[in-house]
Amino acid sequence: MLCPCQSERIYTECCQPIIEQDEIARSPEDLMRSRYTAYYLKHIDYLYQTQAPETRTEHLYAEIEAFANAVQFINLSVLSSQIMTEHQGQVEFIAKYIDHHDLITMRECSDFIKIDQLWYYTSGDVRFEKTKINRNQLCVCGSGKKYKRCCG
């Protein structure tokens, strides 16, 4: 199976070892891609653990879980990735997901911090665009089927 992060690599050689903590994310982009994949596959524990410790709120786990279970991620495009200092990085990306028959295009510039050799997500500047999905249009997931017979 190709990795959901759209890297064109096999999942078992891309995000799976990072999500299962057999390997560490070597860059903010690696962490962001693995977090996207974790949302796609609903690995809530990993998402919570890769949130910067100082930004974890009392209800964060439940919020991550509710969001991940409510939407269906379908596409990721990385626009830019940079390591600004030894301990800070940033990744800009576009993620698309389906939420209640709407296609949501989320553009985010995410901030990451490195603590004890591990990268963590801290925050992001996010913009959303919402488009209603027609039941008879081709599915936004790219399957070639009508939406009503695919993701709808």
Stockholm file with secondary structure:
# STOCKHOLM 1.0

chainA/1-152         MLCPCQSERIYTECCQPIIEQDEIARSPEDLMRSRYTAYYLKHIDYLYQTQAPETRTEHLYAEIEAFANAVQFINLSVLSSQIMTEHQGQVEFIAKYIDHHDLITMRECSDFIKIDQLWYYTSGDVRFEKTKINRNQLCVCGSGKKYKRCCG
#=GR chainA/1-152 SS CBCTTSSSSBGGGTTHHHHTTSSCCSSHHHHHHHHHHHHHHTCHHHHHHTBCGGGCCTTHHHHHHHHHHHCEEEEEEEEEEEEEETTEEEEEEEEEEEETTEEEEEEEEEEEEEETTEEEEEEEEEEEEEEECCTTSBCTTSSSSBGGGTTC
#=GC SS_cons         CBCTTSSSSBGGGTTHHHHTTSSCCSSHHHHHHHHHHHHHHTCHHHHHHTBCGGGCCTTHHHHHHHHHHHCEEEEEEEEEEEEEETTEEEEEEEEEEEETTEEEEEEEEEEEEEETTEEEEEEEEEEEEEEECCTTSBCTTSSSSBGGGTTC
//
